[in-house]
Amino acid sequence: MRKVKDIMTDQVVTVSPKDNIYEVAVKMKDHDTGFMPVVEDGDRLIGVITDRDLVIRGIAEKHPGSTAVEAVMTKGIRAASPDTPVDDAADMMADQQIRRLPVTEGERLIGVVSIGDLAVRNNFADEAGDALSDISHQVH
């Protein structure tokens, strides 16, 4: 059975809670991503910030570009461990309606699993498709 550690991306670009949202937007553009883990003390995961967070909690709520990441980031996120089975990670992503899942050892960020990792890296097209379908069609 494949584990998250087998398919995760371990070279993750991060931001700190004190970075401002303009800096995050530039970093997202430079790294062609809409998701960045927020870490303190080097690698302790405390949240994530997405392009959606920037738009909804940043721009739409009229926070200037100098607003700190901690004011708009998503807190209280769940993460997978490196030994989490891939099927369980896909289920977590579907349950949480997310396309990227941080991977931690304790509180330390060690990687990220994305829908693309599920599909591309190890031919998990069915799991990725199911997770994406569940994410795209929220249950009310």
C-alpha positions in Angstrom: 0.0 0.0 0.0 1.4 3.4 -1.1 2.0 6.0 1.6 1.9 9.8 1.4 5.7 9.9 1.7 6.0 8.0 -1.6 4.2 10.7 -3.6 4.5 14.0 -1.7 6.4 17.0 -2.8 9.2 17.7 -0.2 10.5 20.9 -1.7 7.9 23.3 -0.3 8.0 27.0 -0.5 6.6 28.6 2.7 5.8 31.9 4.2 5.9 33.3 7.7 2.9 34.7 9.6 4.6 38.1 9.6 5.1 38.3 5.8 2.6 40.6 4.2 0.0 39.5 1.7 1.6 41.4 -1.2 4.9 39.5 -0.7 2.9 36.2 -0.6 1.1 37.1 -3.9 4.4 37.8 -5.5 5.9 34.5 -4.2 2.8 32.7 -5.5 3.3 34.2 -8.9 7.0 33.5 -8.9 6.5 29.8 -7.9 3.3 29.3 -10.0 1.2 28.2 -7.0 -1.9 29.2 -5.3 -1.0 27.6 -1.9 1.6 28.2 0.6 2.1 26.7 4.1 2.6 29.2 6.9 5.4 28.2 9.3 7.1 29.6 12.4 10.4 28.7 13.9 11.7 27.4 10.6 9.3 24.6 9.9 6.5 24.4 12.5 3.2 24.5 10.5 0.6 26.9 11.8 -1.7 27.4 8.8 -1.9 27.8 5.1 -2.6 30.7 2.8 -4.2 30.3 -0.6 -4.9 32.5 -3.5 -8.5 32.3 -2.4 -7.6 33.5 1.1 -5.8 36.5 -0.5 -8.9 37.4 -2.6 -11.7 36.7 0.0 -10.0 37.7 3.2 -7.5 40.1 1.8 -8.8 42.1 -1.1 -12.5 41.7 -0.7 -12.3 42.7 3.0 -10.1 45.7 1.9 -6.9 44.7 3.7 -4.0 46.6 2.2 -1.1 44.7 0.7 0.9 45.4 3.9 -1.5 43.2 6.0 0.3 40.3 7.7 -0.3 36.8 6.5 -1.6 35.8 9.9 -4.7 38.1 9.4 -5.9 36.2 6.3 -4.4 32.7 6.6 -6.4 29.6 7.2 -5.8 28.1 10.7 -6.7 24.8 12.3 -5.9 22.8 9.2 -5.5 19.0 9.2 -2.4 17.4 7.9 -1.3 13.9 6.9 1.7 12.1 8.3 4.2 10.6 5.9 2.9 7.1 6.7 -0.8 8.0 5.9 -2.1 5.7 3.2 -2.6 7.5 -0.1 -6.3 6.4 -0.1 -6.8 8.0 3.3 -5.1 11.2 2.2 -7.5 11.4 -0.8 -10.4 10.9 1.6 -9.1 13.7 3.8 -8.8 16.0 0.9 -12.3 15.2 -0.3 -13.8 15.6 3.2 -12.0 18.9 3.8 -12.8 20.2 0.2 -9.1 20.9 -0.4 -6.7 20.3 -3.3 -3.5 20.3 -1.3 -2.7 18.6 2.0 0.3 19.4 4.2 2.4 16.5 5.4 3.9 16.8 8.9 5.9 14.9 11.4 4.6 16.2 14.7 4.2 20.0 14.0 7.1 20.0 11.5 6.2 20.5 7.9 7.9 18.0 5.6 5.9 18.1 2.4 2.6 18.6 0.6 0.4 16.2 -1.3 -1.7 17.6 -4.1 -4.5 16.2 -6.3 -1.8 16.2 -9.1 0.5 14.1 -6.9 -2.3 11.6 -6.5 -3.0 11.4 -10.2 0.4 11.9 -11.9 3.1 10.5 -9.7 1.8 7.0 -9.2 -1.1 6.5 -11.5 -3.7 7.1 -8.9 -6.1 8.6 -11.5 -9.2 7.0 -9.8 -8.3 8.3 -6.3 -7.5 11.7 -7.7 -10.7 11.8 -9.8 -12.8 10.7 -6.9 -11.2 13.3 -4.5 -11.6 16.1 -7.1 -15.1 15.1 -7.8 -15.9 15.2 -4.1 -14.2 18.6 -3.7 -15.9 20.1 -6.7 -19.4 18.9 -5.7 -19.8 20.0 -2.1 -22.4 18.1 -0.1 -24.9 20.4 1.7 
